[in-house]
């Protein structure tokens, strides 16, 4: 998987072809922060995620129900991975929905785009190696999913290692607003929340 991911990142044509995967996982990073914080969110594959500022009980209890079904399915088939995953997500969801301030949520939402390139990719890669319950089976789709996840993870890892070495710049701005757009994730972390450049670099590394 690492070898295939490296080849996909090194060959320009493949990297360009899979750019949309990078962008969509990035947007799902923003969306998962919102969903786990009880907010409605719509991740779009062209570099934008619409997030509702107010909490939604529909989102909270909808996700909680899915986590419950995941746990029950794993329990019936004696599979520890979905049971552990369901418990962990339930605890995270409770804390993020009821324990975070609005400012902390906004900060995590800005962090979650690139953060999602790491933690969502990792979750997909790990999930590839653990069988899910029958109801949640994804036998065929786990193969393209793990390749896309490996491509995104290794690409992001290499990019931030290069930034740490001073060979590339922090990705300021946004896809549509340019490098100076204050709405960009890194701009928000820097200007609004006071993160230094080094803190941004260290955190993602």
Beta strands, then each sheet from edge to edge (+ up, - down):
strand 1: 39-44
strand 2: 48-55
sheet 1: 1+ 2-
end
